Amino acid sequence: MARDLSEVRFLTVAEVADMMRVSTMTVYRMVHAGDLPAIRFGRSFRIPESAVATAIETPIADVG
């Protein structure tokens, strides 16, 4: 196993939306599209903090 699960910090969709300054619906779209990995707990999702950091640091392609 690459990392012990006790070292992983999971965030709620609302926390991720606040960090990324987007709506919760945008986070849900990213999760469902596979752009942001998440784990489902019951009816809610939890996103690893490391995945959020990677998504924020990944540059977006230039348009134009």
Secondary structure, 3 states (H helix, E strand, C coil): CCCCHHHCCEEEHHHHHHHHCCCHHHHHHHHHHCCCCCEEECCEEEEEHHHHHHHHHCCCCCCC
